[in-house]
Each structure stands twice: as structure tokens, then as C-alpha cells.
Amino acid sequence: MSSPLIIHPQGTVATLPPRLFGSVAYYALLARFPAVYIDYNMRYDKRAKQTHRFAICGNNGPLNLTVPVSRPKGAFLQGNLRWSDILVSAHGEWWDTIYTALCSAYGRTPFFEFYIDRLRPAFVPRPLADIEKLTELSRFADTAVRSILGLETINAEAPGTEEFDYRQTDIDALYPPRPYWQVRGDSMGFTAGLSILDLIFNLGPEAPVYLHNLKNKK
């Protein structure tokens, strides 16, 4: 394997929960494996906000950006609702709110202009009818992030072994953050626990090097 980030042998599969523009720790973990299975069929839990929410560093500190979601018609009568059933809502024109927030937060970073066009399709206007599945948006976001980072991790067709099942793991606790340069670092100090987008916009091509050097908490 050519990627220095992959540390597990060929054939090893990690099973991960779905995330929308997941955290730096999430991608530090993903990058260690030659293949991952992202379980979009996990049972729907409205408390699992990371599935449709991600954090950035705004002008006044950490800012959570949320894509509103809705259940399909009749879902209240159905059991075993999965994240793959959940729809993206058009409520509040969230795409404009999120895109504006990203521009405000990272417009002055060195690499914003290099990458934002590759992410822009995630924030185009949605139709009035709620027909887009959250999994479609999540898959696009994940594909775009891996492409920008140059990650060679591929998608597996089935979960891995129990040893590498991270669906119920606090992934952020696995990789304690190490400070990196942030556009507001001089005035606000280092802000940890943010979306991978923060790392990408601030470090650009150096982002994979940071992921490589991030150490797993034993």
C-alpha cells in the first residue's frame, strides 16, 4: 500500500457510524484502514446529532451547523426505523445558512477557495418536497472529503469483525486533538473537536500529514 496513513493489513475492515462532515478524529480513524463499512442502516436515534450536524469555528467560537431531517410518511407507525430511511428536510433553507456560515468562518483561510467548489454541491437549494435521503448527502460529503485528503480507504460491502467495530465507540476520545494552525488561533486559541472541514480549510495539503501524526489513545 502506498498510503502512509493505512496501518492495518489488507482485508481489514472497520465498521463506522454515519457522520456528516465527521470530526478530525473520525477521519484519523478511517484513514488507518484499507476499507471501511459505514453503517447507514443503524437504528435511527434522534439523539445522535452527529449524523446530520457538524461543528466549525465561527467568529465567536464553536458553531454547530445542522441539516434538518424528517421521517418518511407513516414512520411513526413503523418499527426499526433506520438512518437510511431518514430524509433531508427543506426547512429553513439550511443549505444557504450553512454555506454562508462556512464562507464567514473560513473565507480568510489559505485553502478555502481551493476546496469550496468541490463541496458546493452539498449546499445547493433543495426541492420543496422532502425526497432526498440523508444517506445521499452523507455519502457525497464523505466522498468529497476523502478525495480532498487523498485517502485510499475504500468502501467495503459488509461490516468488519467485532474487533474493529466502532459504531458504539466515542471516536473523538480515541484521538485526542493536537493543536494545528487555525485562522482565529491568535485571538481565540486552539479550538478542538471540529469537523474535518476545519482541518482542510486551515491546513490544505498538510491535512493528511496531521492525520498521520495524530496518535491513538491507548
Summary of the structure (lengths in Angstrom):
residues: 218
radius of gyration: 17.2
end to end distance: 24.8
largest distance: 52.2
contacts: 638
relative contact order: 0.23
helix: 41%
strand: 15%
